[in-house]
Amino acid sequence: MKISVWDTYVARKDGKTMHFDILVPSTMEDKDSIFRYGRTFLSSKPFQTAELTPKECKFCHMEQAPETLADIINEKGYYIIEMENCE
């Protein structure tokens, strides 16, 4: 499965910046859905963050997903890779 990687940086209320990637099927072009996935992820965190807007979330590149990741994306619609300050 070919996927699109959306590079995302969102400010936390404590001054740190979260960095995470939103992975979606390469055929997905609905940015509102992609941003909604990011907002869902943010709402699962125990700390407050700034709003996720197109300014914080940008298309980065496409790549081939490993089979295990493709299975998750097929089931859930997306996958989040936590990079920095997501805990």
Buried (B, 14 or more C-beta within 10 A) or exposed (E): BEBBBBBBBBBBEEEBEBBBBBBBBBEBEEEEEBBBBBBEBBEEBEEEBBEBEEEBBEEEEEEEBEEEBBEEBEEEBBBBEEEEBBE
